[in-house]
Amino acid sequence: MSLKKLLIILFWIVVVAMPVGASLIAIAQFQPNVEIPMHWNAHGEIDRYGTPWEMFPISLIMSGCNVLLALSYVFSNKLYDLGFVHGISRKATRPFLCGTAIFMVLVWMGIIAFWLQQVIQASS
């Protein structure tokens, strides 16, 4: 196996595992049975509290989306040949899928950072 293929496999493993790993690390920062802010209204006031574990299913959804992107990456030539890829060249398909996966991980990290910041502010 070439180094390039190995790095691609490692990349996809990391972007699939990152949302779940980051969520588990964030959840571990809290004491058991603590209630944290889970929803804010339009005025920025907290209107719902919950457990830290309520954010975990969303990280699974993000990881699932990245699994679908990884599968699209693997089968991109076949998808292109079948006519399922539109508006992008064959050469740009794979970098686009990688960029989308990175974007989703960054969005999730931003959500977790915002969530932790709001929790720290609410507890102060």
Backbone atoms as SQL, in Angstrom:
CREATE TABLE atoms (id INTEGER PRIMARY KEY, chain TEXT, resi INTEGER, resn TEXT, atom TEXT, x REAL, y REAL, z REAL);
INSERT INTO atoms VALUES
  (1, 'A', 1, 'MET', 'N', 0.846, -1.177, 0.000),
  (2, 'A', 1, 'MET', 'CA', 0.000, 0.000, 0.000),
  (3, 'A', 1, 'MET', 'C', 0.892, 1.240, 0.000),
  (4, 'A', 2, 'SER', 'N', 0.543, 2.187, -0.826),
  (5, 'A', 2, 'SER', 'CA', 1.357, 3.389, -0.937),
  (6, 'A', 2, 'SER', 'C', 1.116, 4.321, 0.251),
  (7, 'A', 3, 'LEU', 'N', 2.048, 5.229, 0.452),
  (8, 'A', 3, 'LEU', 'CA', 1.941, 6.192, 1.541),
  (9, 'A', 3, 'LEU', 'C', 0.718, 7.086, 1.348),
  (10, 'A', 4, 'LYS', 'N', 0.433, 7.461, 0.104),
  (11, 'A', 4, 'LYS', 'CA', -0.711, 8.331, -0.174),
  (12, 'A', 4, 'LYS', 'C', -2.019, 7.655, 0.249),
  (13, 'A', 5, 'LYS', 'N', -2.184, 6.385, -0.089),
  (14, 'A', 5, 'LYS', 'CA', -3.402, 5.670, 0.296),
  (15, 'A', 5, 'LYS', 'C', -3.498, 5.539, 1.810),
  (16, 'A', 6, 'LEU', 'N', -2.376, 5.290, 2.452),
  (17, 'A', 6, 'LEU', 'CA', -2.359, 5.164, 3.901),
  (18, 'A', 6, 'LEU', 'C', -2.766, 6.483, 4.565),
  (19, 'A', 7, 'LEU', 'N', -2.262, 7.605, 4.048),
  (20, 'A', 7, 'LEU', 'CA', -2.622, 8.914, 4.592),
  (21, 'A', 7, 'LEU', 'C', -4.102, 9.230, 4.359),
  (22, 'A', 8, 'ILE', 'N', -4.624, 8.824, 3.223),
  (23, 'A', 8, 'ILE', 'CA', -6.049, 9.052, 2.941),
  (24, 'A', 8, 'ILE', 'C', -6.906, 8.242, 3.910),
  (25, 'A', 9, 'ILE', 'N', -6.536, 6.991, 4.138),
  (26, 'A', 9, 'ILE', 'CA', -7.279, 6.158, 5.088),
  (27, 'A', 9, 'ILE', 'C', -7.207, 6.759, 6.486),
  (28, 'A', 10, 'LEU', 'N', -6.032, 7.205, 6.891),
  (29, 'A', 10, 'LEU', 'CA', -5.861, 7.834, 8.202),
  (30, 'A', 10, 'LEU', 'C', -6.695, 9.113, 8.307),
  (31, 'A', 11, 'PHE', 'N', -6.716, 9.910, 7.249),
  (32, 'A', 11, 'PHE', 'CA', -7.518, 11.134, 7.226),
  (33, 'A', 11, 'PHE', 'C', -8.980, 10.824, 7.490),
  (34, 'A', 12, 'TRP', 'N', -9.528, 9.840, 6.776),
  (35, 'A', 12, 'TRP', 'CA', -10.952, 9.527, 6.926),
  (36, 'A', 12, 'TRP', 'C', -11.260, 8.929, 8.296),
  (37, 'A', 13, 'ILE', 'N', -10.342, 8.159, 8.844),
  (38, 'A', 13, 'ILE', 'CA', -10.544, 7.628, 10.199),
  (39, 'A', 13, 'ILE', 'C', -10.615, 8.781, 11.200),
  (40, 'A', 14, 'VAL', 'N', -9.731, 9.756, 11.043),
  (41, 'A', 14, 'VAL', 'CA', -9.698, 10.892, 11.964),
  (42, 'A', 14, 'VAL', 'C', -10.967, 11.736, 11.841),
  (43, 'A', 15, 'VAL', 'N', -11.403, 12.064, 10.619),
  (44, 'A', 15, 'VAL', 'CA', -12.583, 12.931, 10.492),
  (45, 'A', 15, 'VAL', 'C', -13.870, 12.210, 10.884),
  (46, 'A', 16, 'VAL', 'N', -13.878, 10.881, 10.824),
  (47, 'A', 16, 'VAL', 'CA', -15.058, 10.150, 11.290),
  (48, 'A', 16, 'VAL', 'C', -15.058, 10.076, 12.820),
  (49, 'A', 17, 'ALA', 'N', -13.896, 9.864, 13.424),
  (50, 'A', 17, 'ALA', 'CA', -13.822, 9.696, 14.876),
  (51, 'A', 17, 'ALA', 'C', -13.799, 11.023, 15.645),
  (52, 'A', 18, 'MET', 'N', -13.391, 12.106, 15.004),
  (53, 'A', 18, 'MET', 'CA', -13.200, 13.378, 15.698),
  (54, 'A', 18, 'MET', 'C', -14.474, 13.913, 16.382),
  (55, 'A', 19, 'PRO', 'N', -15.641, 13.952, 15.738),
  (56, 'A', 19, 'PRO', 'CA', -16.812, 14.481, 16.445),
  (57, 'A', 19, 'PRO', 'C', -17.156, 13.683, 17.704),
  (58, 'A', 20, 'VAL', 'N', -17.088, 12.368, 17.618),
  (59, 'A', 20, 'VAL', 'CA', -17.411, 11.535, 18.782),
  (60, 'A', 20, 'VAL', 'C', -16.351, 11.718, 19.868),
  (61, 'A', 21, 'GLY', 'N', -15.092, 11.703, 19.479),
  (62, 'A', 21, 'GLY', 'CA', -14.016, 11.889, 20.453),
  (63, 'A', 21, 'GLY', 'C', -14.084, 13.231, 21.149),
  (64, 'A', 22, 'ALA', 'N', -14.312, 14.281, 20.382),
  (65, 'A', 22, 'ALA', 'CA', -14.395, 15.620, 20.976),
  (66, 'A', 22, 'ALA', 'C', -15.587, 15.723, 21.920),
  (67, 'A', 23, 'SER', 'N', -16.699, 15.103, 21.561),
  (68, 'A', 23, 'SER', 'CA', -17.870, 15.125, 22.435),
  (69, 'A', 23, 'SER', 'C', -17.607, 14.377, 23.731),
  (70, 'A', 24, 'LEU', 'N', -16.961, 13.226, 23.631),
  (71, 'A', 24, 'LEU', 'CA', -16.653, 12.467, 24.840),
  (72, 'A', 24, 'LEU', 'C', -15.701, 13.234, 25.753),
  (73, 'A', 25, 'ILE', 'N', -14.732, 13.933, 25.167),
  (74, 'A', 25, 'ILE', 'CA', -13.810, 14.743, 25.968),
  (75, 'A', 25, 'ILE', 'C', -14.561, 15.886, 26.644),
  (76, 'A', 26, 'ALA', 'N', -15.465, 16.540, 25.909),
  (77, 'A', 26, 'ALA', 'CA', -16.248, 17.643, 26.487),
  (78, 'A', 26, 'ALA', 'C', -17.170, 17.135, 27.593),
  (79, 'A', 27, 'ILE', 'N', -17.811, 15.986, 27.375),
  (80, 'A', 27, 'ILE', 'CA', -18.719, 15.429, 28.372),
  (81, 'A', 27, 'ILE', 'C', -17.956, 15.042, 29.639),
  (82, 'A', 28, 'ALA', 'N', -16.735, 14.571, 29.478),
  (83, 'A', 28, 'ALA', 'CA', -15.931, 14.158, 30.634),
  (84, 'A', 28, 'ALA', 'C', -15.546, 15.335, 31.536),
  (85, 'A', 29, 'GLN', 'N', -15.693, 16.552, 31.043),
  (86, 'A', 29, 'GLN', 'CA', -15.333, 17.731, 31.832),
  (87, 'A', 29, 'GLN', 'C', -16.352, 18.036, 32.915),
  (88, 'A', 30, 'PHE', 'N', -17.520, 17.422, 32.848),
  (89, 'A', 30, 'PHE', 'CA', -18.599, 17.734, 33.780),
  (90, 'A', 30, 'PHE', 'C', -18.723, 16.674, 34.862),
  (91, 'A', 31, 'GLN', 'N', -19.210, 17.095, 36.020),
  (92, 'A', 31, 'GLN', 'CA', -19.475, 16.158, 37.093),
  (93, 'A', 31, 'GLN', 'C', -20.740, 15.369, 36.774),
  (94, 'A', 32, 'PRO', 'N', -20.883, 14.171, 37.315),
  (95, 'A', 32, 'PRO', 'CA', -22.096, 13.388, 37.062),
  (96, 'A', 32, 'PRO', 'C', -23.332, 14.099, 37.600),
  (97, 'A', 33, 'ASN', 'N', -24.447, 13.887, 36.953),
  (98, 'A', 33, 'ASN', 'CA', -25.758, 14.424, 37.348),
  (99, 'A', 33, 'ASN', 'C', -25.831, 15.943, 37.334),
  (100, 'A', 34, 'VAL', 'N', -24.983, 16.592, 36.537),
  (101, 'A', 34, 'VAL', 'CA', -25.043, 18.040, 36.425),
  (102, 'A', 34, 'VAL', 'C', -25.992, 18.399, 35.288),
  (103, 'A', 35, 'GLU', 'N', -26.751, 19.469, 35.471),
  (104, 'A', 35, 'GLU', 'CA', -27.617, 19.952, 34.401),
  (105, 'A', 35, 'GLU', 'C', -26.957, 21.169, 33.781),
  (106, 'A', 36, 'ILE', 'N', -26.894, 21.167, 32.471),
  (107, 'A', 36, 'ILE', 'CA', -26.222, 22.252, 31.758),
  (108, 'A', 36, 'ILE', 'C', -27.190, 22.883, 30.761),
  (109, 'A', 37, 'PRO', 'N', -26.940, 24.129, 30.357),
  (110, 'A', 37, 'PRO', 'CA', -27.814, 24.762, 29.372),
  (111, 'A', 37, 'PRO', 'C', -27.771, 24.014, 28.040),
  (112, 'A', 38, 'MET', 'N', -28.933, 23.758, 27.467),
  (113, 'A', 38, 'MET', 'CA', -29.015, 23.032, 26.204),
  (114, 'A', 38, 'MET', 'C', -29.667, 23.850, 25.092),
  (115, 'A', 39, 'HIS', 'N', -30.415, 24.891, 25.457),
  (116, 'A', 39, 'HIS', 'CA', -31.080, 25.686, 24.430),
  (117, 'A', 39, 'HIS', 'C', -31.205, 27.122, 24.907),
  (118, 'A', 40, 'TRP', 'N', -30.999, 28.035, 23.967),
  (119, 'A', 40, 'TRP', 'CA', -31.120, 29.453, 24.256),
  (120, 'A', 40, 'TRP', 'C', -32.187, 30.039, 23.334),
  (121, 'A', 41, 'ASN', 'N', -33.002, 30.947, 23.860),
  (122, 'A', 41, 'ASN', 'CA', -34.021, 31.573, 23.010),
  (123, 'A', 41, 'ASN', 'C', -33.410, 32.714, 22.199),
  (124, 'A', 42, 'ALA', 'N', -34.242, 33.436, 21.472),
  (125, 'A', 42, 'ALA', 'CA', -33.763, 34.500, 20.589),
  (126, 'A', 42, 'ALA', 'C', -33.121, 35.655, 21.352),
  (127, 'A', 43, 'HIS', 'N', -33.450, 35.792, 22.627),
  (128, 'A', 43, 'HIS', 'CA', -32.884, 36.863, 23.441),
  (129, 'A', 43, 'HIS', 'C', -31.603, 36.434, 24.155),
  (130, 'A', 44, 'GLY', 'N', -31.152, 35.210, 23.912),
  (131, 'A', 44, 'GLY', 'CA', -29.937, 34.710, 24.530),
  (132, 'A', 44, 'GLY', 'C', -30.136, 34.178, 25.926),
  (133, 'A', 45, 'GLU', 'N', -31.396, 33.975, 26.327),
  (134, 'A', 45, 'GLU', 'CA', -31.678, 33.446, 27.664),
  (135, 'A', 45, 'GLU', 'C', -31.823, 31.928, 27.587),
  (136, 'A', 46, 'ILE', 'N', -31.339, 31.271, 28.601),
  (137, 'A', 46, 'ILE', 'CA', -31.418, 29.809, 28.646),
  (138, 'A', 46, 'ILE', 'C', -32.866, 29.412, 28.915),
  (139, 'A', 47, 'ASP', 'N', -33.408, 28.547, 28.056),
  (140, 'A', 47, 'ASP', 'CA', -34.783, 28.097, 28.278),
  (141, 'A', 47, 'ASP', 'C', -34.916, 26.577, 28.399),
  (142, 'A', 48, 'ARG', 'N', -33.777, 25.856, 28.389),
  (143, 'A', 48, 'ARG', 'CA', -33.839, 24.417, 28.625),
  (144, 'A', 48, 'ARG', 'C', -32.496, 23.931, 29.139),
  (145, 'A', 49, 'TYR', 'N', -32.559, 23.063, 30.131),
  (146, 'A', 49, 'TYR', 'CA', -31.368, 22.432, 30.683),
  (147, 'A', 49, 'TYR', 'C', -31.435, 20.938, 30.418),
  (148, 'A', 50, 'GLY', 'N', -30.292, 20.297, 30.401),
  (149, 'A', 50, 'GLY', 'CA', -30.246, 18.858, 30.196),
  (150, 'A', 50, 'GLY', 'C', -28.907, 18.311, 30.651),
  (151, 'A', 51, 'THR', 'N', -28.702, 17.031, 30.384),
  (152, 'A', 51, 'THR', 'CA', -27.431, 16.403, 30.745),
  (153, 'A', 51, 'THR', 'C', -26.443, 16.581, 29.596),
  (154, 'A', 52, 'PRO', 'N', -25.146, 16.515, 29.878),
  (155, 'A', 52, 'PRO', 'CA', -24.162, 16.623, 28.800),
  (156, 'A', 52, 'PRO', 'C', -24.316, 15.530, 27.745),
  (157, 'A', 53, 'TRP', 'N', -24.862, 14.384, 28.135),
  (158, 'A', 53, 'TRP', 'CA', -25.000, 13.269, 27.195),
  (159, 'A', 53, 'TRP', 'C', -26.021, 13.547, 26.098),
  (160, 'A', 54, 'GLU', 'N', -26.818, 14.590, 26.234),
  (161, 'A', 54, 'GLU', 'CA', -27.796, 14.925, 25.196),
  (162, 'A', 54, 'GLU', 'C', -27.132, 15.433, 23.917),
  (163, 'A', 55, 'MET', 'N', -25.880, 15.860, 24.000),
  (164, 'A', 55, 'MET', 'CA', -25.162, 16.302, 22.804),
  (165, 'A', 55, 'MET', 'C', -24.519, 15.139, 22.058),
  (166, 'A', 56, 'PHE', 'N', -24.383, 13.988, 22.718),
  (167, 'A', 56, 'PHE', 'CA', -23.686, 12.864, 22.108),
  (168, 'A', 56, 'PHE', 'C', -24.348, 12.333, 20.828),
  (169, 'A', 57, 'PRO', 'N', -25.670, 12.180, 20.775),
  (170, 'A', 57, 'PRO', 'CA', -26.274, 11.690, 19.520),
  (171, 'A', 57, 'PRO', 'C', -25.993, 12.583, 18.311),
  (172, 'A', 58, 'ILE', 'N', -25.859, 13.872, 18.544),
  (173, 'A', 58, 'ILE', 'CA', -25.567, 14.774, 17.431),
  (174, 'A', 58, 'ILE', 'C', -24.163, 14.506, 16.888),
  (175, 'A', 59, 'SER', 'N', -23.235, 14.173, 17.783),
  (176, 'A', 59, 'SER', 'CA', -21.885, 13.837, 17.311),
  (177, 'A', 59, 'SER', 'C', -21.903, 12.549, 16.498),
  (178, 'A', 60, 'LEU', 'N', -22.775, 11.619, 16.855),
  (179, 'A', 60, 'LEU', 'CA', -22.912, 10.394, 16.064),
  (180, 'A', 60, 'LEU', 'C', -23.463, 10.701, 14.671),
  (181, 'A', 61, 'ILE', 'N', -24.376, 11.649, 14.599),
  (182, 'A', 61, 'ILE', 'CA', -24.924, 12.059, 13.297),
  (183, 'A', 61, 'ILE', 'C', -23.824, 12.688, 12.448),
  (184, 'A', 62, 'MET', 'N', -22.999, 13.554, 13.060),
  (185, 'A', 62, 'MET', 'CA', -21.889, 14.173, 12.324),
  (186, 'A', 62, 'MET', 'C', -20.905, 13.118, 11.834),
  (187, 'A', 63, 'SER', 'N', -20.608, 12.141, 12.677),
  (188, 'A', 63, 'SER', 'CA', -19.703, 11.061, 12.263),
  (189, 'A', 63, 'SER', 'C', -20.326, 10.235, 11.144),
  (190, 'A', 64, 'GLY', 'N', -21.633, 10.006, 11.233),
  (191, 'A', 64, 'GLY', 'CA', -22.325, 9.275, 10.170),
  (192, 'A', 64, 'GLY', 'C', -22.272, 10.012, 8.846),
  (193, 'A', 65, 'CYS', 'N', -22.414, 11.324, 8.891),
  (194, 'A', 65, 'CYS', 'CA', -22.296, 12.122, 7.657),
  (195, 'A', 65, 'CYS', 'C', -20.891, 11.995, 7.075),
  (196, 'A', 66, 'ASN', 'N', -19.892, 12.002, 7.936),
  (197, 'A', 66, 'ASN', 'CA', -18.520, 11.858, 7.444),
  (198, 'A', 66, 'ASN', 'C', -18.259, 10.453, 6.900),
  (199, 'A', 67, 'VAL', 'N', -18.930, 9.441, 7.439),
  (200, 'A', 67, 'VAL', 'CA', -18.826, 8.092, 6.865),
  (201, 'A', 67, 'VAL', 'C', -19.393, 8.099, 5.448),
  (202, 'A', 68, 'LEU', 'N', -20.531, 8.771, 5.270),
  (203, 'A', 68, 'LEU', 'CA', -21.113, 8.862, 3.918),
  (204, 'A', 68, 'LEU', 'C', -20.192, 9.620, 2.962),
  (205, 'A', 69, 'LEU', 'N', -19.539, 10.671, 3.454),
  (206, 'A', 69, 'LEU', 'CA', -18.572, 11.389, 2.622),
  (207, 'A', 69, 'LEU', 'C', -17.391, 10.494, 2.273),
  (208, 'A', 70, 'ALA', 'N', -16.949, 9.678, 3.227),
  (209, 'A', 70, 'ALA', 'CA', -15.833, 8.759, 2.964),
  (210, 'A', 70, 'ALA', 'C', -16.228, 7.726, 1.910),
  (211, 'A', 71, 'LEU', 'N', -17.440, 7.209, 2.008),
  (212, 'A', 71, 'LEU', 'CA', -17.909, 6.261, 0.995),
  (213, 'A', 71, 'LEU', 'C', -18.021, 6.921, -0.373),
  (214, 'A', 72, 'SER', 'N', -18.477, 8.163, -0.387),
  (215, 'A', 72, 'SER', 'CA', -18.540, 8.901, -1.650),
  (216, 'A', 72, 'SER', 'C', -17.141, 9.108, -2.224),
  (217, 'A', 73, 'TYR', 'N', -16.172, 9.327, -1.343),
  (218, 'A', 73, 'TYR', 'CA', -14.787, 9.482, -1.771),
  (219, 'A', 73, 'TYR', 'C', -14.291, 8.204, -2.432),
  (220, 'A', 74, 'VAL', 'N', -14.544, 7.075, -1.776),
  (221, 'A', 74, 'VAL', 'CA', -14.068, 5.790, -2.288),
  (222, 'A', 74, 'VAL', 'C', -14.701, 5.464, -3.632),
  (223, 'A', 75, 'PHE', 'N', -15.992, 5.738, -3.752),
  (224, 'A', 75, 'PHE', 'CA', -16.720, 5.375, -4.968),
  (225, 'A', 75, 'PHE', 'C', -16.984, 6.569, -5.885),
  (226, 'A', 76, 'SER', 'N', -16.168, 7.636, -5.760),
  (227, 'A', 76, 'SER', 'CA', -16.442, 8.857, -6.530),
  (228, 'A', 76, 'SER', 'C', -16.381, 8.622, -8.040),
  (229, 'A', 77, 'ASN', 'N', -15.427, 7.839, -8.506),
  (230, 'A', 77, 'ASN', 'CA', -15.363, 7.591, -9.953),
  (231, 'A', 77, 'ASN', 'C', -16.591, 6.839, -10.440),
  (232, 'A', 78, 'LYS', 'N', -17.040, 5.859, -9.670),
  (233, 'A', 78, 'LYS', 'CA', -18.231, 5.096, -10.047),
  (234, 'A', 78, 'LYS', 'C', -19.473, 5.997, -10.022),
  (235, 'A', 79, 'LEU', 'N', -19.585, 6.836, -9.007),
  (236, 'A', 79, 'LEU', 'CA', -20.713, 7.765, -8.925),
  (237, 'A', 79, 'LEU', 'C', -20.697, 8.745, -10.097),
  (238, 'A', 80, 'TYR', 'N', -19.503, 9.177, -10.462),
  (239, 'A', 80, 'TYR', 'CA', -19.360, 10.089, -11.595),
  (240, 'A', 80, 'TYR', 'C', -19.777, 9.394, -12.882),
  (241, 'A', 81, 'ASP', 'N', -19.348, 8.145, -13.069),
  (242, 'A', 81, 'ASP', 'CA', -19.697, 7.389, -14.281),
  (243, 'A', 81, 'ASP', 'C', -21.201, 7.132, -14.379),
  (244, 'A', 82, 'LEU', 'N', -21.858, 6.955, -13.231),
  (245, 'A', 82, 'LEU', 'CA', -23.299, 6.713, -13.220),
  (246, 'A', 82, 'LEU', 'C', -24.109, 8.003, -13.371),
  (247, 'A', 83, 'GLY', 'N', -23.443, 9.151, -13.329),
  (248, 'A', 83, 'GLY', 'CA', -24.124, 10.428, -13.515),
  (249, 'A', 83, 'GLY', 'C', -24.702, 11.024, -12.249),
  (250, 'A', 84, 'PHE', 'N', -24.214, 10.569, -11.080),
  (251, 'A', 84, 'PHE', 'CA', -24.723, 11.094, -9.819),
  (252, 'A', 84, 'PHE', 'C', -23.968, 12.318, -9.338),
  (253, 'A', 85, 'VAL', 'N', -22.882, 12.695, -9.998),
  (254, 'A', 85, 'VAL', 'CA', -22.091, 13.856, -9.606),
  (255, 'A', 85, 'VAL', 'C', -22.301, 14.931, -10.660),
  (256, 'A', 86, 'HIS', 'N', -22.809, 16.075, -10.228),
  (257, 'A', 86, 'HIS', 'CA', -23.093, 17.174, -11.155),
  (258, 'A', 86, 'HIS', 'C', -22.455, 18.462, -10.658),
  (259, 'A', 87, 'GLY', 'N', -22.083, 19.309, -11.570),
  (260, 'A', 87, 'GLY', 'CA', -21.591, 20.637, -11.233),
  (261, 'A', 87, 'GLY', 'C', -20.166, 20.686, -10.720),
  (262, 'A', 88, 'ILE', 'N', -19.419, 19.606, -10.850),
  (263, 'A', 88, 'ILE', 'CA', -18.038, 19.581, -10.401),
  (264, 'A', 88, 'ILE', 'C', -17.279, 18.604, -11.291),
  (265, 'A', 89, 'SER', 'N', -16.035, 18.925, -11.574),
  (266, 'A', 89, 'SER', 'CA', -15.265, 18.042, -12.446),
  (267, 'A', 89, 'SER', 'C', -14.852, 16.775, -11.702),
  (268, 'A', 90, 'ARG', 'N', -14.496, 15.770, -12.445),
  (269, 'A', 90, 'ARG', 'CA', -14.055, 14.511, -11.849),
  (270, 'A', 90, 'ARG', 'C', -12.831, 14.733, -10.966),
  (271, 'A', 91, 'LYS', 'N', -11.937, 15.608, -11.417),
  (272, 'A', 91, 'LYS', 'CA', -10.700, 15.868, -10.681),
  (273, 'A', 91, 'LYS', 'C', -10.960, 16.606, -9.359),
  (274, 'A', 92, 'ALA', 'N', -11.997, 17.417, -9.311),
  (275, 'A', 92, 'ALA', 'CA', -12.278, 18.210, -8.110),
  (276, 'A', 92, 'ALA', 'C', -13.194, 17.512, -7.116),
  (277, 'A', 93, 'THR', 'N', -13.741, 16.366, -7.479),
  (278, 'A', 93, 'THR', 'CA', -14.706, 15.694, -6.611),
  (279, 'A', 93, 'THR', 'C', -14.088, 15.284, -5.279),
  (280, 'A', 94, 'ARG', 'N', -12.971, 14.592, -5.316),
  (281, 'A', 94, 'ARG', 'CA', -12.368, 14.100, -4.077),
  (282, 'A', 94, 'ARG', 'C', -11.878, 15.218, -3.159),
  (283, 'A', 95, 'PRO', 'N', -11.193, 16.254, -3.659),
  (284, 'A', 95, 'PRO', 'CA', -10.828, 17.359, -2.760),
  (285, 'A', 95, 'PRO', 'C', -12.055, 18.054, -2.170),
  (286, 'A', 96, 'PHE', 'N', -13.123, 18.145, -2.936),
  (287, 'A', 96, 'PHE', 'CA', -14.359, 18.746, -2.427),
  (288, 'A', 96, 'PHE', 'C', -14.922, 17.921, -1.268),
  (289, 'A', 97, 'LEU', 'N', -14.920, 16.600, -1.401),
  (290, 'A', 97, 'LEU', 'CA', -15.423, 15.730, -0.331),
  (291, 'A', 97, 'LEU', 'C', -14.553, 15.846, 0.917),
  (292, 'A', 98, 'CYS', 'N', -13.228, 15.907, 0.740),
  (293, 'A', 98, 'CYS', 'CA', -12.326, 16.077, 1.883),
  (294, 'A', 98, 'CYS', 'C', -12.562, 17.420, 2.566),
  (295, 'A', 99, 'GLY', 'N', -12.717, 18.464, 1.772),
  (296, 'A', 99, 'GLY', 'CA', -12.968, 19.792, 2.327),
  (297, 'A', 99, 'GLY', 'C', -14.280, 19.857, 3.075),
  (298, 'A', 100, 'THR', 'N', -15.300, 19.191, 2.556),
  (299, 'A', 100, 'THR', 'CA', -16.592, 19.163, 3.230),
  (300, 'A', 100, 'THR', 'C', -16.483, 18.445, 4.575),
  (301, 'A', 101, 'ALA', 'N', -15.751, 17.347, 4.615),
  (302, 'A', 101, 'ALA', 'CA', -15.566, 16.616, 5.873),
  (303, 'A', 101, 'ALA', 'C', -14.819, 17.476, 6.892),
  (304, 'A', 102, 'ILE', 'N', -13.791, 18.168, 6.453),
  (305, 'A', 102, 'ILE', 'CA', -13.037, 19.053, 7.356),
  (306, 'A', 102, 'ILE', 'C', -13.936, 20.176, 7.863),
  (307, 'A', 103, 'PHE', 'N', -14.737, 20.744, 6.978),
  (308, 'A', 103, 'PHE', 'CA', -15.667, 21.806, 7.366),
  (309, 'A', 103, 'PHE', 'C', -16.635, 21.312, 8.437),
  (310, 'A', 104, 'MET', 'N', -17.172, 20.100, 8.261),
  (311, 'A', 104, 'MET', 'CA', -18.114, 19.563, 9.245),
  (312, 'A', 104, 'MET', 'C', -17.452, 19.350, 10.602),
  (313, 'A', 105, 'VAL', 'N', -16.213, 18.887, 10.607),
  (314, 'A', 105, 'VAL', 'CA', -15.493, 18.709, 11.872),
  (315, 'A', 105, 'VAL', 'C', -15.262, 20.067, 12.533),
  (316, 'A', 106, 'LEU', 'N', -14.874, 21.069, 11.760),
  (317, 'A', 106, 'LEU', 'CA', -14.649, 22.406, 12.324),
  (318, 'A', 106, 'LEU', 'C', -15.934, 23.009, 12.881),
  (319, 'A', 107, 'VAL', 'N', -17.043, 22.799, 12.181),
  (320, 'A', 107, 'VAL', 'CA', -18.334, 23.286, 12.682),
  (321, 'A', 107, 'VAL', 'C', -18.662, 22.615, 14.008),
  (322, 'A', 108, 'TRP', 'N', -18.452, 21.305, 14.085),
  (323, 'A', 108, 'TRP', 'CA', -18.745, 20.596, 15.334),
  (324, 'A', 108, 'TRP', 'C', -17.847, 21.080, 16.472),
  (325, 'A', 109, 'MET', 'N', -16.581, 21.315, 16.176),
  (326, 'A', 109, 'MET', 'CA', -15.678, 21.833, 17.204),
  (327, 'A', 109, 'MET', 'C', -16.129, 23.221, 17.667),
  (328, 'A', 110, 'GLY', 'N', -16.597, 24.040, 16.735),
  (329, 'A', 110, 'GLY', 'CA', -17.120, 25.353, 17.098),
  (330, 'A', 110, 'GLY', 'C', -18.356, 25.255, 17.970),
  (331, 'A', 111, 'ILE', 'N', -19.235, 24.321, 17.658),
  (332, 'A', 111, 'ILE', 'CA', -20.438, 24.120, 18.465),
  (333, 'A', 111, 'ILE', 'C', -20.057, 23.699, 19.878),
  (334, 'A', 112, 'ILE', 'N', -19.130, 22.776, 19.995),
  (335, 'A', 112, 'ILE', 'CA', -18.699, 22.315, 21.319),
  (336, 'A', 112, 'ILE', 'C', -18.027, 23.448, 22.091),
  (337, 'A', 113, 'ALA', 'N', -17.191, 24.236, 21.424),
  (338, 'A', 113, 'ALA', 'CA', -16.524, 25.357, 22.099),
  (339, 'A', 113, 'ALA', 'C', -17.553, 26.374, 22.592),
  (340, 'A', 114, 'PHE', 'N', -18.555, 26.681, 21.754),
  (341, 'A', 114, 'PHE', 'CA', -19.610, 27.612, 22.161),
  (342, 'A', 114, 'PHE', 'C', -20.390, 27.043, 23.334),
  (343, 'A', 115, 'TRP', 'N', -20.724, 25.765, 23.250),
  (344, 'A', 115, 'TRP', 'CA', -21.473, 25.090, 24.306),
  (345, 'A', 115, 'TRP', 'C', -20.711, 25.151, 25.631),
  (346, 'A', 116, 'LEU', 'N', -19.420, 24.821, 25.609),
  (347, 'A', 116, 'LEU', 'CA', -18.624, 24.860, 26.834),
  (348, 'A', 116, 'LEU', 'C', -18.479, 26.278, 27.378),
  (349, 'A', 117, 'GLN', 'N', -18.343, 27.249, 26.483),
  (350, 'A', 117, 'GLN', 'CA', -18.236, 28.642, 26.921),
  (351, 'A', 117, 'GLN', 'C', -19.526, 29.087, 27.599),
  (352, 'A', 118, 'GLN', 'N', -20.667, 28.716, 27.019),
  (353, 'A', 118, 'GLN', 'CA', -21.951, 29.090, 27.625),
  (354, 'A', 118, 'GLN', 'C', -22.157, 28.407, 28.976),
  (355, 'A', 119, 'VAL', 'N', -21.699, 27.177, 29.078),
  (356, 'A', 119, 'VAL', 'CA', -21.812, 26.450, 30.351),
  (357, 'A', 119, 'VAL', 'C', -20.958, 27.138, 31.417),
  (358, 'A', 120, 'ILE', 'N', -19.754, 27.539, 31.045),
  (359, 'A', 120, 'ILE', 'CA', -18.865, 28.217, 32.001),
  (360, 'A', 120, 'ILE', 'C', -19.469, 29.547, 32.435),
  (361, 'A', 121, 'GLN', 'N', -20.052, 30.291, 31.491),
  (362, 'A', 121, 'GLN', 'CA', -20.680, 31.563, 31.831),
  (363, 'A', 121, 'GLN', 'C', -21.898, 31.372, 32.720),
  (364, 'A', 122, 'ALA', 'N', -22.693, 30.330, 32.447),
  (365, 'A', 122, 'ALA', 'CA', -23.890, 30.105, 33.227),
  (366, 'A', 122, 'ALA', 'C', -23.557, 29.670, 34.653),
  (367, 'A', 123, 'SER', 'N', -22.433, 28.967, 34.813),
  (368, 'A', 123, 'SER', 'CA', -22.064, 28.504, 36.159),
  (369, 'A', 123, 'SER', 'C', -21.357, 29.581, 36.971),
  (370, 'A', 124, 'SER', 'N', -20.931, 30.652, 36.327),
  (371, 'A', 124, 'SER', 'CA', -20.221, 31.735, 37.040),
  (372, 'A', 124, 'SER', 'C', -21.187, 32.634, 37.769);
